[in-house]
Amino acid sequence: VPMGILSCVKYLMFVFNMLVFAGGTCLAGVGVWVAVDPAGFQDIVATKSVLSTGAYLLLAVGIALTLLGFLGCCGALRRSRPLLLV
């Protein structure tokens, strides 16, 4: 396999993992926002129990995606197979 293709795959994996990291950060941010100030979303969701549960679910999924994206970025740059398998 030519070296140029491996380099391209390395940077494509880095960009994809950076997008996962950014998406996870955005989800975590929205989860924190809804948990701290639920009045802004009270019109959209009728019951408060669904709103608080959804906020913590968004926060948990966002943190997990942020961690996954960070480990993927590190694995892509270092060409570390264990980090990429996570």
Secondary structure, 3 states (H helix, E strand, C coil): CCHHHHHHHHHHHHHHHHHHHHHHHHHHHHHHHHHHCHHHHCCCCCCHHHHHHHHHHHHHHHHHHHHHHHHHHHHHHHCCHHHHHC
